[in-house]
Amino acid sequence: MAVLLTGGTGKTSVRIARFLQDAKIPFLLASRRGEAAAPSGMPATKFDWLDDSTFEKPLQHKFPGGEGIYAVYLVAPEVADPAAPMNAFVDYAIKEHGVNRFVLIGVWQHFVDIGVEYCVLRPTWFMENFLEEAHRFTIKGEGKIYTACGDGKIPFVSATDIAAVAFRALTDEKPYNTDYRVLGPELLTYDEIAAKLSSCLGREVVHVKLTDEQRTQRFMSYGLPEHYANFLTSLEVSAASGVEDRMNDAVERVTGRPSQKFDVFAQQHKTAWQ
């Protein structure tokens, strides 16, 4: 049995791959850049959601032990209608290669309609956004975090915890056939995040509260198109209104351990902001 991980260069797929390596379960990373983008020592191949000629190769990959792909981790392409190419790939994988288990970040009715084993993950905001997005540079260079989130509380979750849930959903003998809200262990405002970073780094980090218009303009200054800048701003404004104010124990119930707190995450990655 082997696992195919699409979105092979994303936040979660590589982390799932590490769990699979530790468990000695064969896997294959799939992305548009293929082997060129894969971490050293991890098998990879080219895959493009928008090019169905690339669908066959990952599913026919020759593993050293002769294993076949039995489960697929799906990361949606950033297109207006991701369901169309994803449905096409899933149907192809089932019909032509006998794949019967899929794990996805997002929401997707197609799994229920076609009757395969599945698990849908709906994570909240990633802690890794503070490492890999614009926040990293403003924290490091200015000692500031800019958002339109106001005093909204968010249960930030680490990508490693999301990967741990996905790993279990991909490899446990019994299929989950459900969806999980994957949340972190504490509700934090950006003011509280700034205070935690200040304590971790030994210097002041402050949260700068922007208006909707100011936030949109800031996103656009990074080169984002206006429609996408407006979309990202709308997510932050929604958080300010309390839509992310919720908690659960899904990570612990699935993995057997509690999800990582932000203080621990910050200590592990403090060099990124120094």
C-alpha positions, 0 to 999 in steps of 0.5 A: 500500500502506498500514498499519493500526496498532491500539492507536493510543495505545500505546507501539509503534504511534505509534513504528511510525507515525513509521518509516512517516512517514519511509519515506513509507508511508501509515498509519492509527492506530486506537483507541477515541478515534480522532482525539482521541488521535492525535498532530498530523499523524497520520491516525486513526480510531475502532476498538474490538475489542469493537464489530464495527461499527467494523471496517469504517471503518478498512479503507475509509479513503480515503488521498490516493494511493488506497492500500488497507490491505495490512498490519495491526499488532495490539495485543490488547485488555485482556480475558479472551479477546482471541483471539475479537474479534481472530480475528473482525477478522482473518477479516473483514479477509482476507475482505472487504478482502483484507488478507494480512499481520499483525504482532502482539505476543503469541502467536497460532496463528490466523495459522498456521491460516489461512495468511496472512503474519505475524510475531509479536513477543514483547518482554521488559520495556519500558524505557518502563515507567520513564517511563510507569508508577509507576516514574517518580514514585517515581524522581523523587519518592523516588529509589527503584524498588520491585519484587519482582524481587530480583536477577533479570536482565532484557534490557530493550528500548526500544519504539522497537526493538520498533517498528523490528522491527515496521516491517520485518515490516510493510513488507519485501517477503518475509513473515517468517512466524515469531516473534521474542523481541525483547530488549534488548542487556544483562541488567540487575538493578534494582540495576544500573538504579538505579545507572545512573539514579544516574549519569545523574541525579547523585543516588542512586536505589536499588532497594527489594526487596519481598516478594510481599505487599508488592508486591501491596499496593503495586500495589493502593495505585495502584488496581489490582484484587487479581487484577491486582495479583497477576498483576503481582507474579507476573511480577516474582517470575518474573523474580526466579527467572531466567525473563527471563535470556536474550539474542539478536540479533533486533533487529540481525538484522531492522533491521541495527542493535543495540538501544539500551542503557539508558544511552543511553535514560536520557540521552535521557529524563533530564528525566522524572525531574528 
